[in-house]
Amino acid sequence: MSVKFRRYKLLADFDKVNKYLTDVFNIETLNGYLLPQYFEYAHTHPLFTFKLAHRFGLWEHENELVGIACYDMYPGECFISVKNRFNSLLPEMISYSEEYLSEKSNGKTSLAISIIGKEIEKKELLEKSGYEKIHSETVTVFSYENPFPNQILPEGFSAISLEDEIDFKKINDCLWYGFDHGPEPDPDNDIDCRMLMQSGPNFRKDLTTIIKAPNGEYACYAGMWIDRQNNYAYLEPLATVPKYRRMGLATVALVEGMKKTKSLGAKYCFGGTGEFYHSIGFKEISNRELWKKEW
């Protein structure tokens, strides 16, 4: 079969890649955990290295996209996704990633490739190519066949969506403190970053939930995405300001988003790792692994 290679064009190819990732999705291999929602989220993230996105590799057969190799936020850690009947491309895709998606530091070159534990062929190829597994974390989902946790907000707190109210300074403060970034946010730069992160074509203000404190501060933020074709929801991001933690706010915000996506046809929601998710009913379905090589 004749397969042609070309580089990614940031403005022209985003929709094509997003559709490819949606079309090839399956619950077993998860595109090597390159979900279309994360691909879009990364493109609106301030840490994303836009100027090197042309290094992403695309493989096409009869003008149909059949594979992509791309980095996460910046070179050094990458994803490789390929349609099953084109698995013979994997050695070429790994070699290309080593050349153009790797990180060079202190005279050495390194690359970490993300895979799902069930991707046996990828794993065997990485082992043969000198990669070693350096990290493994669970992939969790909450099935909407199960009852949602029943958590009540403390008195004076309220749950709103971004359709009800948008205050970018409050959003910035909530995510800055919620992700423990440091003592004080930089309002001049970071507010523009928050606005950028809500500019993606599939970002949904109505699915994003904010827990508002009695004093008007945003105490918790839960972004929610939906894949209407594959009927799942994707949580990104979820953060609670430290002084408002252990009050059940994150549970309420997450459940609000899950209820909305269930009403739109989603069957389950992807969550994160850690005890919080397990405590409210998320179950492990696989492992995401990072395999690294240094030369």
C-alpha positions, 0 to 999 in steps of 0.5 A: 500500500502506498503511504505518503508522509508529510509534516503537520500544518498547524492551521490547516490540519487541526480539524483533520487530525481531530477527526482522525483521532475521533474516528479511530478511538476505541476503549481498548487502546485509547489512541495511545492515550492521545484523545482528541479532547486532549489534542485540542486542549494542548493546542490552547494551553500556554505551555504548548510549543506552537513554533515546533508543531510543524515537526508533527508527522502525518502519514496518509494513504490516498489522502486519508490520514492513517497515522500521527506522531506528535509531542505532548506540550513540547519535544521530549514526550510524544504520542504515536497513533496509527490505524490497525491495518497500518501497524507496519508504519510503527518502526518508521514512526518511532524513528521519525519521533526520535529524530524530530520529537526528541529533547536534546540536553547536556549533550544527550538526546532523549525521548519518552513515548506514551502508550497504553498497556494493552498496545502489545505490538508498540510495547514490543517494538519499543523494547527492541529499540532500547526503550525502558518503561519509566512510569505507569499510571491508571486510566480511570472512568466513571460509568454512567450506569452507576449512581452519581455521588450525592454531595451537598454544597456547604451553606453559601456556596453555589454551582454555576457554569461559564454560561452563567458568569465569566470572570477571567481573573477569578478563573485564573486565580482559582486555577493558579492556586488550585494547581499550586503554581506559586504565591501570586499569579501574574494577572497581565499574562495569565488572564490572556492564557485563560482566555486562550484556553477557552478558545478551542472549537469544541470547548463548552462553556455550558459543561464547565462548572465553577463552585462559587464561594460565599465571598464571590471567589471561584473555589473550584473549577471543573472543565468538561468535554464531550465526544458525541460520536463515541459517547464519552465525557472527558474531564480537563481540568479539575482544580480546587483552591487549597483553602477550600479543599476537603469540603466536597466542592470538587465532587459537586463540580465533577458530578454537575459536569457528568450529569450534563454530559449524560443528558447529551448521550455520554455513557462514561467519563474519563477521570484522573488518578488518585484516591479522590477518583476511586472514592467517588466511583471511578474504576481502572480500565487500563494503564498509561505507560511512558517508555523512554530512551536516551542516547 
